[in-house]
């Protein structure tokens, strides 16, 4: 889970025989061009576009924008600019029914940050509805063993939302009870999980990928929120009043207790961490993107995007 | 979780200012005696007593008896007799409001079995109700890396039952995706979890111990069953029609795919397994018994029982 791709569709996705092309929206004017100046322009646009978080509700967008801004502000001295090509920072399928934005910033070699990754994806569904996924993840490098940060919201209708919010551990917690105590018990992360659990519309969510279930922590918030009775308004209320403050709190814990890089490690352990981090990154790309990307965007775009992500992850 | 004590009360136990002594039941006639012949007698009684599984409903008892019998029959050639002292095979508190039976059989050195452990506990509650816990666990030794078996039913009223049913892994599943595939994906354990999840009275259960959450597998069945509307009869029906066949199936998978000892390991890995197994045993004893035993049985009985368990686990 360390490396979270732009749209993890392990959540029992519908199959996607996408609709015939709709009238294109804001994106038609922004089709990738080839000249250098256009590239520069698109670089800037790519960054702006991530923060657009279009198509989702205002509370959902506010949540994502605030968290992305908080991470970028707090970690700015550690972060390099995004080096993804413009056509990976933003891409769409040939029929214009699926769009996505991806922004990855690697950390300076001297920092504890491996990378931060923000993304959104919008995909029109044959039913007439749409799937929207927004994510923010932040991975540390093997100079520290502290947990990573992960947030993902998967909205398949205005009244149905899957929320994944966690600090995925970077060690086997069974073998390291001290690590469990430091990062999960002492930080009282469980309280945040319990706060959300109390909302009547909230149910535990089980990822269809057993591997994904393994990489999350014992205090992971993995929930499905269904607000059919209260409609879309109720969902917006839940995101604003409950999901937002909880996500902010969890991110704050990560920034204060993990991203500082205080929990440094020796050489032997560093090698083990590196191996584990790399394995998790590869497995999650395989699970998250390998199957859904080709279906949504076709093989050419899939290769381009996955190749660019892998380049950043392996650099 | 590898080593499961006789009554894991990490499940938000009520506090136990036990009631004044009730008229003693079947146990008064069986008070431990000191002569050698009585000891022999009690040894036999201890074994019988485990299979009594008193106080619980008939379907609950049937389930436990069948599973214990299945394990003992299938693994009999591998198992040594129980060597626990009679006053550990059966014990009760001074006020006669809490009784427990514990039966542990170690495996032959040449077998893949570390031990099997069966237990029940009955404790009268101040409210007038009773807490009944029954468990069966089976641990393998480091000659194999295959998962262990674990079943525990915690009944705090006729309409409330917590079920823990799992094959706890013995390796970090994040680092060993092949192990995850062999023992959890290929065995389709997830189907059993999903079958139970469909029953309307079934809700996911989160152990209050984060460590316990870590030691279970991604297909662990951790559920709370509440049958208030249907009463005790409905609970019996759920145990008989759903819990029983699912537990039997999971035990069958364990016996066929894990207990055979086919998944053998080399010397280096054996040392790592040994370390992990030992850590899990110690931690689970600490979590499961450390806090609740003194409250239920007082310090003297606690020391005796824990000492005897540790002796078996460390032999």
Interface residues (C-beta under 8 A of the other chain):
Chain A: X172 X173 X174 X175 X177 X180 X184 X185 X190 X204 X210 X211 X213 X214 X215 X218 X219 X275 X276 X279 X280 X283
Chain B: X172 X173 X174 X175 X177 X180 X184 X185 X190 X204 X210 X211 X213 X214 X215 X218 X219 X275 X276 X279 X280 X283
